[in-house]
Amino acid sequence: MKPDRSVLDGVELEILWSNLIGIVTERAKALQRIAFSPIVREAGDLACALFDTRGRMVAQANTGTPGHINSLAIAGAHLSRIFAGRIEPGDVLISNDPWLGAGHFFDITVLSPIFDEDRLLAFIGSTIHHTDIGGYGIGAGARDVHEEGLWIPPLKLYERGRPSEVLHAIIRANVRTPDAVFGDLAAQVSSGQAASERLIALCREHGLSDIEELSDEIIRRSEEATRAAIRQLAAGTYHGESRFDVPGGEIVTLKTAVTVDPQAGEIIVDFAGSSLQTTTGINVVLNYTHAYTTFAIRSCLNPDLPNNSGSLAPIKVRAPEGSIVNCTYPAPVNARHVVGMYVPMPILKALYQVMPERVLAEGSGAVWTIQIQGRQADGRPFTSSMFNYSGGMGARATKPGPSATCYPTGVAAVPVEILEAVMPIVFDRKELRPDSGGAGHSRGGDGQIIQFRMRTSDEWLLNAVPSRLDEGPEGIGGGAPGAPGRFLVNGEPVASARKLTMQPDDVVLMETPGGGGYGPPIDQ
């Protein structure tokens, strides 16, 4: 190895930074290629990131969802702290603790330490949505978190390169489709090994004994640039509020007070006054609230800056304990995205008062989560979370809102051909919902219409979590609201968070909401 020396030369810093981004992005793409779950493989419901030895996120992949990426930043810090002094080459750390990670059991975080011989260089981590974690399923019907599935506390999935036989046996015995679950876990572990080899080669090529000085410089520059962007804003506290219906007809209120402090170069977002946590599984842990809060702020502030611990540091998030955006144990959380993906909406309304040209109107919010469970003709069980039934995005100041687009999560749609290939389902319709976007100077995006049925002679189970069935997303600056959604089984409206027992010939029809318009219509 070359003798260690400073890496702060500007040209070399850019080379090293580009290589770090390349390493984590290649890792994410490899994970997508080899994952078993269509949600990961086709929709990109994942996050990959590199951490220094102090557990600070240095670089993230150029793909992934904000809810996973920014939660992974917190989960990686927790795992590296919990196992500090007890990490050896070949270890792989794992957890799906909702309050340490991404907010529900389905999202499993795997963190692999990277060693060059016996020297710890860094950590490589991923969080992906697993199709099955046992328990109730993806719906909101569980009464507490213990009914929702298998809870994996911070543990070692591998120790010195050998699988933990006890933990593997526990996971296998507690999920419905163990081969698929372990296929996705293997994808997380193996893609991490490939990234480790790349980082070791990079450090050796540039004479680095670790990445600590490099991470210090990247994080310092990212934080300084974020604070400089905040200092360009007008000081003050700006308020926003969003109200929307959730399964069962309950109305959720999210309130935000966004305080801009240019002198300190900080933004504080406070959710005081928001709804209390509920008895259904739509509650959100603070990590997930933090993830979508920082995403909303950064996407308006300066979206071109690197997303790492430095750029996240100037944004502070507060929420009362016991509120729906900072729920406390043992609140059920499996459908936390139903509320969590609305977190940006009141923030954008507040930011409209200080940077109106950079925000967008309310969109449909949470993707409509659909999970189907049943048995194949040969008796084998199947389960599938078909996540990505999105509505229209809210309009922007100078552009219409994109139609049938998952905002703020950013996941892609799983092609119906893929779903029909992996489970006995038939899609009769999948098309845009005309004129469902709200009118305005810029029009909101349209929702979509999806109709499906099952090719089965047996009963099957449907977990459905639609939202915005009563009132559509609000417009902004005089724009009209988008159309509310509709969820029908055999032509009859359904608005329940219950798991439904379906008959072989039942037909499901979904019409997702349109996005709100921006500004008054031109003809007014």
C-alpha positions as CSV (number, residue, x, y, z in Angstrom):
1,M,0.0,0.0,0.0
2,K,1.2,3.5,-0.7
3,P,2.1,5.6,2.3
4,D,-0.9,7.4,3.9
5,R,-1.3,11.1,3.1
6,S,-3.9,13.9,2.8
7,V,-6.7,13.3,0.4
8,L,-8.0,16.9,0.4
9,D,-6.6,17.9,-3.0
10,G,-9.5,19.2,-5.0
11,V,-9.0,17.1,-8.1
12,E,-8.4,13.9,-6.2
13,L,-11.4,14.6,-3.9
14,E,-13.6,14.8,-6.9
15,I,-12.2,11.5,-8.2
16,L,-12.7,9.8,-4.9
17,W,-16.2,11.2,-4.5
18,S,-17.2,10.0,-8.0
19,N,-15.9,6.5,-7.1
20,L,-17.8,6.4,-3.9
21,I,-21.1,7.2,-5.7
22,G,-20.2,4.6,-8.3
23,I,-19.6,1.9,-5.7
24,V,-22.9,2.4,-3.9
25,T,-24.9,2.9,-7.2
26,E,-23.4,-0.3,-8.7
27,R,-24.3,-2.1,-5.4
28,A,-27.9,-0.9,-5.7
29,K,-28.2,-2.0,-9.3
30,A,-26.7,-5.4,-8.5
31,L,-29.2,-5.7,-5.6
32,Q,-32.1,-5.0,-8.0
33,R,-30.8,-7.5,-10.5
34,I,-30.5,-10.4,-8.1
35,A,-33.4,-9.7,-5.7
36,F,-36.3,-12.1,-5.6
37,S,-39.0,-9.6,-4.8
38,P,-40.6,-7.7,-7.8
39,I,-41.0,-4.7,-5.5
40,V,-37.2,-4.4,-5.3
41,R,-36.3,-5.7,-8.7
42,E,-38.9,-3.8,-10.7
43,A,-40.0,-0.9,-8.5
44,G,-36.7,0.0,-6.9
45,D,-38.1,0.0,-3.3
46,L,-34.6,0.0,-1.7
47,A,-31.7,2.1,-0.4
48,C,-28.0,1.6,-0.5
49,A,-25.4,3.8,1.3
50,L,-21.8,3.9,2.5
51,F,-20.9,4.8,6.1
52,D,-17.6,5.7,7.7
53,T,-16.4,3.9,10.8
54,R,-18.3,6.4,13.0
55,G,-21.6,5.4,11.4
56,R,-22.1,8.6,9.4
57,M,-23.7,8.2,5.9
58,V,-21.1,9.5,3.4
59,A,-22.7,8.6,0.1
60,Q,-25.9,7.1,-1.2
61,A,-26.8,5.4,-4.5
62,N,-28.4,7.3,-7.3
63,T,-31.5,5.2,-6.9
64,G,-33.8,4.4,-4.0
65,T,-36.7,6.0,-2.0
66,P,-36.3,8.9,0.4
67,G,-38.1,6.9,3.1
68,H,-35.5,4.2,2.9
69,I,-32.4,6.3,2.2
70,N,-32.8,8.8,5.0
71,S,-34.0,6.2,7.4
72,L,-31.0,4.0,6.5
73,A,-28.8,7.0,7.5
74,I,-30.2,6.7,11.0
75,A,-30.3,2.9,11.1
76,G,-26.6,2.7,10.1
77,A,-25.6,5.0,12.9
78,H,-27.6,2.9,15.4
79,L,-26.1,-0.4,14.3
80,S,-22.5,0.8,14.2
81,R,-22.9,2.3,17.7
82,I,-24.6,-0.8,19.2
83,F,-21.9,-3.2,17.9
84,A,-18.9,-0.9,18.4
85,G,-16.0,-2.9,19.6
86,R,-17.7,-6.2,18.8
87,I,-17.3,-6.2,15.0
88,E,-15.0,-8.7,13.2
89,P,-14.3,-9.5,9.5
90,G,-17.1,-11.5,8.0
91,D,-19.8,-10.1,10.3
92,V,-23.1,-8.9,8.8
93,L,-25.5,-6.9,11.0
94,I,-29.3,-7.0,10.6
95,S,-32.4,-5.4,12.1
96,N,-35.9,-4.5,11.2
97,D,-36.7,-2.7,14.5
98,P,-39.3,0.0,13.4
99,W,-38.0,2.6,15.8
100,L,-34.3,2.1,14.8
101,G,-34.9,1.9,11.1
102,A,-37.5,2.5,8.4
103,G,-40.6,2.3,10.5
104,H,-42.1,-1.2,9.9
105,F,-41.1,-4.8,9.9
106,F,-41.1,-5.3,6.1
107,D,-38.0,-3.0,5.7
108,I,-34.9,-5.0,6.8
109,T,-31.6,-3.2,7.1
110,V,-28.4,-5.1,6.5
111,L,-25.1,-3.5,7.4
112,S,-21.8,-5.0,6.4
113,P,-18.5,-3.9,7.9
114,I,-15.7,-3.5,5.3
115,F,-12.3,-4.7,6.5
116,D,-9.0,-4.6,4.7
117,E,-7.3,-7.5,6.4
118,D,-8.0,-6.7,10.1
119,R,-8.5,-2.9,9.7
120,L,-12.1,-1.6,9.6
121,L,-12.5,0.8,6.6
122,A,-16.2,1.6,6.5
123,F,-19.7,0.1,6.4
124,I,-21.9,-0.7,3.4
125,G,-25.6,-0.8,4.2
126,S,-28.9,-1.5,2.5
127,T,-32.6,-1.4,3.4
128,I,-35.1,-3.1,1.2
129,H,-38.8,-3.9,1.4
130,H,-39.3,-7.7,1.9
131,T,-42.5,-9.2,0.4
132,D,-43.2,-11.2,3.6
133,I,-42.4,-10.9,7.2
134,G,-45.1,-13.1,8.6
135,G,-47.8,-11.7,10.9
136,Y,-50.8,-9.7,9.7
137,G,-49.3,-8.5,6.4
138,I,-48.9,-5.0,4.9
139,G,-52.4,-3.8,5.9
140,A,-53.4,-1.5,8.8
141,G,-55.6,-4.0,10.7
142,A,-53.3,-5.1,13.5
143,R,-54.0,-3.8,17.0
144,D,-50.4,-3.5,18.1
145,V,-46.9,-4.0,16.7
146,H,-46.6,-7.5,17.9
147,E,-49.4,-8.7,15.6
148,E,-47.6,-7.3,12.6
149,G,-44.9,-9.8,12.0
150,L,-41.4,-10.9,13.0
151,W,-39.3,-8.4,15.0
152,I,-35.6,-8.7,14.4
153,P,-33.6,-6.8,17.0
154,P,-30.1,-5.7,16.2
155,L,-28.2,-9.0,15.7
156,K,-25.5,-10.6,13.6
157,L,-26.9,-12.4,10.5
158,Y,-23.4,-13.7,9.9
159,E,-20.5,-14.0,12.4
160,R,-17.0,-14.2,10.9
161,G,-18.5,-15.3,7.6
162,R,-20.6,-18.1,9.1
163,P,-24.5,-17.8,9.1
164,S,-26.1,-17.5,12.5
165,E,-28.0,-20.8,12.5
166,V,-30.4,-19.8,15.3
167,L,-31.4,-16.5,13.6
168,H,-31.8,-18.1,10.2
169,A,-34.0,-20.8,11.7
170,I,-36.2,-18.2,13.5
171,I,-36.7,-16.2,10.4
172,R,-37.5,-19.3,8.3
173,A,-40.1,-20.5,10.8
174,N,-41.9,-17.1,11.0
175,V,-42.5,-16.2,7.4
176,R,-44.9,-17.6,4.8
177,T,-42.4,-17.6,1.9
178,P,-39.0,-18.3,3.4
179,D,-37.2,-19.0,0.1
180,A,-38.1,-15.6,-1.2
181,V,-37.1,-13.9,2.0
182,F,-33.7,-15.6,2.2
183,G,-33.3,-14.9,-1.5
184,D,-33.6,-11.2,-0.9
185,L,-31.4,-11.3,2.2
186,A,-28.7,-13.1,0.2
187,A,-29.0,-10.4,-2.4
188,Q,-28.4,-7.7,0.3
189,V,-25.4,-9.6,1.7
190,S,-23.7,-10.6,-1.7
191,S,-24.1,-7.1,-3.2
192,G,-22.4,-5.7,-0.1
193,Q,-19.5,-8.1,-0.5
194,A,-19.0,-6.8,-4.1
195,A,-19.0,-3.2,-2.9
196,S,-16.5,-4.1,-0.2
197,E,-14.1,-5.4,-2.8
198,R,-14.4,-2.2,-4.8
199,L,-13.8,0.1,-1.8
200,I,-10.8,-1.9,-0.6
201,A,-9.3,-1.6,-4.1
202,L,-10.0,2.2,-4.2
203,C,-8.3,2.8,-0.8
204,R,-5.3,0.8,-1.8
205,E,-5.0,2.6,-5.2
206,H,-5.0,6.0,-3.5
207,G,-3.0,5.1,-0.4
208,L,-5.8,5.4,2.1
209,S,-5.7,3.5,5.4
210,D,-9.4,4.4,5.9
211,I,-11.9,6.8,4.6
212,E,-12.2,9.0,7.7
213,E,-10.4,12.1,6.4
214,L,-12.3,11.7,3.1
215,S,-15.6,11.4,4.9
216,D,-14.8,14.4,7.1
217,E,-14.2,16.6,4.0
218,I,-17.3,15.4,2.1
219,I,-19.6,15.8,5.1
220,R,-18.1,19.2,6.0
221,R,-18.6,20.6,2.5
222,S,-22.1,19.2,2.3
223,E,-23.1,20.7,5.6
224,E,-21.6,24.1,4.8
225,A,-23.3,24.2,1.4
226,T,-26.7,23.4,2.9
227,R,-26.3,26.0,5.6
228,A,-25.3,28.6,2.9
229,A,-28.5,27.8,1.0
230,I,-30.6,28.3,4.1
231,R,-29.0,31.7,4.7
232,Q,-30.5,32.9,1.4
233,L,-34.0,32.5,2.8
234,A,-36.1,35.0,4.8
235,A,-36.1,34.4,8.5
236,G,-39.4,33.5,10.1
237,T,-41.8,30.7,11.1
238,Y,-44.1,29.5,8.4
239,H,-47.2,27.2,9.0
240,G,-48.8,24.5,6.9
241,E,-51.6,22.0,7.4
242,S,-52.9,19.0,5.5
243,R,-56.0,16.9,6.2
244,F,-56.8,13.6,4.6
245,D,-58.9,10.5,5.1
246,V,-57.4,7.1,5.8
247,P,-58.8,3.6,5.8
248,G,-61.9,3.4,8.0
249,G,-62.9,7.0,7.3
250,E,-60.6,8.5,10.0
251,I,-59.3,12.0,9.3
252,V,-55.6,12.7,9.9
253,T,-54.3,16.2,10.4
254,L,-50.7,17.1,10.0
255,K,-49.5,20.5,11.1
256,T,-46.1,22.0,10.7
257,A,-44.3,25.1,11.8
258,V,-41.2,25.6,9.7
259,T,-38.7,27.9,11.3
260,V,-36.0,29.3,9.1
261,D,-33.0,30.6,11.0
262,P,-30.5,32.1,8.5
263,Q,-28.1,33.2,11.2
264,A,-27.6,29.6,12.4
265,G,-28.1,28.2,8.9
266,E,-30.8,25.9,10.2
267,I,-34.4,24.9,9.5
268,I,-36.5,23.5,12.3
269,V,-39.7,21.6,11.4
270,D,-42.2,21.1,14.3
271,F,-45.3,18.8,14.0
272,A,-47.0,20.0,17.2
273,G,-50.8,20.0,16.8
274,S,-50.8,16.9,14.5
275,S,-53.2,14.0,15.2
276,L,-52.5,11.6,18.0
277,Q,-51.3,8.0,17.2
278,T,-54.1,5.7,16.4
279,T,-55.1,2.0,17.0
280,T,-54.6,1.1,13.3
281,G,-51.3,0.4,11.7
282,I,-50.8,3.8,10.0
283,N,-48.7,5.3,12.8
284,V,-45.3,6.7,11.8
285,V,-42.0,6.5,13.8
286,L,-39.9,9.6,14.1
287,N,-37.2,8.1,11.8
288,Y,-39.6,7.9,8.9
289,T,-41.0,11.3,9.6
290,H,-37.5,12.7,9.7
291,A,-36.7,10.9,6.3
292,Y,-39.6,12.6,4.4
293,T,-39.2,15.9,6.2
294,T,-35.5,16.2,5.2
295,F,-36.4,15.1,1.7
296,A,-39.1,17.8,1.3
297,I,-36.8,20.6,2.6
298,R,-33.8,19.5,0.6
299,S,-35.7,19.0,-2.7
300,C,-36.8,22.7,-2.5
301,L,-33.6,24.1,-0.9
302,N,-30.9,22.7,-3.1
303,P,-31.6,19.2,-4.6
304,D,-28.2,19.1,-6.4
305,L,-26.2,18.8,-3.1
306,P,-25.1,15.3,-2.0
307,N,-27.4,13.6,0.4
308,N,-25.4,12.5,3.4
309,S,-25.1,13.2,7.1
310,G,-23.7,16.6,6.5
311,S,-26.5,17.9,4.3
312,L,-29.1,16.4,6.7
313,A,-27.6,17.9,9.8
314,P,-28.9,21.5,9.5
315,I,-32.5,20.3,9.3
316,K,-34.0,19.6,12.7
317,V,-37.3,17.6,13.1
318,R,-39.5,17.7,16.2
319,A,-42.8,15.9,16.8
320,P,-44.7,15.3,20.1
321,E,-44.3,11.8,21.5
322,G,-47.5,9.9,21.0
323,S,-48.5,11.8,17.9
324,I,-49.2,10.0,14.6
325,V,-45.8,11.1,13.3
326,N,-43.8,10.1,16.4
327,C,-45.7,7.1,17.7
328,T,-44.6,5.2,20.7
329,Y,-44.3,1.5,21.4
330,P,-46.4,-0.7,21.0
331,A,-48.3,1.2,18.3
332,P,-49.0,-0.7,15.1
333,V,-46.9,0.6,12.2
334,N,-47.1,-1.8,9.2
335,A,-49.0,0.7,7.0
336,R,-46.9,3.7,8.1
337,H,-46.5,4.9,4.5
338,V,-50.2,5.9,4.4
339,V,-49.4,8.8,6.7
340,G,-45.7,9.1,6.3
341,M,-45.8,9.9,2.6
342,Y,-48.1,12.9,3.4
343,V,-45.4,14.4,5.6
344,P,-44.1,16.6,2.8
345,M,-47.5,18.1,2.0
346,P,-47.9,20.6,5.0
347,I,-44.2,21.4,4.7
348,L,-44.6,22.4,1.1
349,K,-47.5,24.6,2.1
350,A,-45.4,26.3,4.6
351,L,-42.5,26.7,2.2
352,Y,-44.9,28.2,-0.4
353,Q,-44.8,31.4,1.8
354,V,-41.0,31.7,1.4
355,M,-40.1,30.0,-1.9
356,P,-43.4,29.7,-3.9
357,E,-41.6,28.9,-7.2
358,R,-40.0,25.8,-5.8
359,V,-42.9,23.9,-4.3
360,L,-45.8,21.9,-5.7
361,A,-49.4,21.4,-4.8
362,E,-50.7,18.5,-2.8
363,G,-50.6,15.2,-4.6
364,S,-52.3,11.9,-4.0
365,G,-49.8,11.2,-1.3
366,A,-49.4,7.6,-0.2
367,V,-49.3,4.9,-2.9
368,W,-52.2,2.5,-2.5
369,T,-50.8,-0.6,-1.0
370,I,-52.3,-3.9,-2.1
371,Q,-51.3,-7.2,-0.7
372,I,-52.7,-10.5,-1.9
373,Q,-52.3,-13.8,-0.2
374,G,-53.5,-17.2,-1.3
375,R,-52.5,-20.6,-2.8
376,Q,-51.4,-21.6,-6.2
377,A,-53.2,-24.4,-8.0
378,D,-50.5,-26.9,-6.7
379,G,-51.1,-25.7,-3.1
380,R,-48.0,-23.6,-2.7
381,P,-48.6,-20.3,-0.9
382,F,-48.1,-17.0,-2.5
383,T,-48.0,-13.5,-1.1
384,S,-47.3,-10.3,-3.0
385,S,-47.2,-6.6,-2.1
386,M,-48.1,-4.7,-5.2
387,F,-47.3,-1.3,-3.7
388,N,-47.2,1.1,-6.6
389,Y,-50.7,2.2,-7.4
390,S,-50.1,5.9,-7.3
391,G,-52.3,8.9,-8.2
392,G,-51.3,12.2,-9.7
393,M,-48.6,14.5,-8.4
394,G,-49.5,18.1,-7.5
395,A,-48.8,20.8,-10.1
396,R,-45.7,22.9,-10.1
397,A,-45.4,26.6,-10.6
398,T,-44.6,26.3,-14.3
399,K,-45.4,22.7,-15.2
400,P,-48.3,20.3,-14.7
401,G,-48.0,17.5,-12.2
402,P,-46.9,14.2,-13.6
403,S,-49.7,11.6,-13.9
404,A,-49.7,8.3,-12.1
405,T,-46.4,9.1,-10.4
406,C,-45.3,8.0,-6.9
407,Y,-44.5,11.1,-5.0
408,P,-42.7,11.5,-2.6
409,T,-41.5,7.9,-2.6
410,G,-40.3,7.7,-6.2
411,V,-40.8,3.9,-6.7
412,A,-41.5,2.7,-10.2
413,A,-44.6,0.7,-11.2
414,V,-44.2,-3.1,-11.4
415,P,-45.3,-4.0,-14.9
416,V,-48.6,-6.0,-14.9
417,E,-46.9,-8.6,-17.0
418,I,-44.4,-9.3,-14.2
419,L,-47.2,-9.6,-11.6
420,E,-49.2,-11.9,-13.9
421,A,-46.1,-14.1,-14.3
422,V,-45.4,-14.5,-10.6
423,M,-48.9,-15.0,-9.2
424,P,-52.3,-16.0,-10.5
425,I,-53.7,-12.5,-11.2
426,V,-55.3,-11.0,-14.3
427,F,-55.4,-7.3,-15.0
428,D,-58.5,-6.2,-17.0
429,R,-57.7,-2.5,-17.0
430,K,-54.7,-0.2,-16.3
431,E,-55.1,3.3,-17.8
432,L,-54.9,6.9,-16.8
433,R,-58.0,8.5,-15.1
434,P,-58.9,11.4,-17.4
435,D,-59.5,14.9,-15.9
436,S,-58.8,13.7,-12.3
437,G,-56.1,16.3,-11.8
438,G,-57.1,19.7,-10.4
439,A,-57.4,22.7,-12.7
440,G,-55.1,25.6,-12.3
441,H,-52.5,27.8,-14.1
442,S,-50.7,24.4,-14.0
443,R,-52.9,21.4,-13.8
444,G,-52.5,18.5,-11.4
445,G,-51.5,15.1,-12.6
446,D,-54.1,12.5,-13.4
447,G,-54.6,9.3,-11.3
448,Q,-55.1,5.9,-12.8
449,I,-57.7,3.2,-13.1
450,I,-56.7,-0.4,-12.3
451,Q,-59.0,-3.4,-12.4
452,F,-57.9,-7.0,-11.5
453,R,-59.2,-10.4,-10.6
454,M,-57.6,-13.7,-9.5
455,R,-57.2,-16.9,-11.5
456,T,-58.1,-19.3,-8.6
457,S,-60.8,-21.7,-7.5
458,D,-60.1,-20.9,-3.8
459,E,-60.8,-18.0,-1.5
460,W,-58.0,-15.4,-1.3
461,L,-57.1,-12.6,1.1
462,L,-56.9,-8.9,0.1
463,N,-55.1,-6.3,2.3
464,A,-55.9,-2.9,0.9
465,V,-54.9,0.5,2.2
466,P,-56.5,3.2,0.0
467,S,-56.6,6.8,1.1
468,R,-58.1,10.1,0.0
469,L,-61.5,8.5,-0.8
470,D,-63.5,11.5,0.6
471,E,-61.7,14.6,-0.5
472,G,-59.1,15.0,-3.2
473,P,-55.6,16.7,-2.7
474,E,-55.8,20.5,-2.3
475,G,-54.6,22.9,-4.9
476,I,-52.3,25.7,-4.0
477,G,-52.3,29.4,-4.8
478,G,-55.9,29.2,-6.2
479,G,-55.6,25.9,-7.9
480,A,-58.5,23.4,-7.8
481,P,-58.3,20.1,-5.8
482,G,-57.8,16.8,-7.6
483,A,-60.5,14.2,-7.7
484,P,-60.8,11.9,-4.7
485,G,-60.1,8.2,-5.2
486,R,-62.5,5.2,-5.4
487,F,-62.0,1.6,-4.3
488,L,-64.6,-0.9,-5.3
489,V,-65.1,-4.7,-4.9
490,N,-67.7,-6.0,-7.3
491,G,-68.9,-2.5,-7.8
492,E,-69.4,-1.7,-4.1
493,P,-67.3,0.9,-2.2
494,V,-64.8,-0.4,0.3
495,A,-63.0,1.9,2.7
496,S,-61.9,-0.4,5.5
497,A,-58.4,-1.3,6.8
498,R,-59.6,-4.9,7.4
499,K,-58.1,-7.9,5.6
500,L,-60.9,-9.1,3.3
501,T,-61.7,-12.7,2.4
502,M,-62.3,-12.7,-1.3
503,Q,-64.1,-15.2,-3.6
504,P,-62.6,-16.6,-6.8
505,D,-64.8,-14.5,-9.1
506,D,-64.5,-11.2,-7.2
507,V,-63.3,-8.1,-9.2
508,V,-61.4,-5.2,-7.7
509,L,-61.5,-1.7,-9.2
510,M,-59.3,1.1,-8.1
511,E,-59.4,4.8,-9.2
512,T,-56.5,6.7,-7.6
513,P,-56.8,10.4,-6.8
514,G,-55.6,13.2,-9.0
515,G,-53.1,15.9,-7.9
516,G,-54.0,19.5,-6.9
517,G,-53.6,22.4,-9.3
518,Y,-51.2,25.3,-9.0
519,G,-52.5,28.8,-9.3
520,P,-55.9,30.0,-10.6
521,P,-56.9,28.6,-14.0
522,I,-55.8,30.8,-16.9
523,D,-59.4,31.5,-18.0
524,Q,-60.4,33.0,-14.7
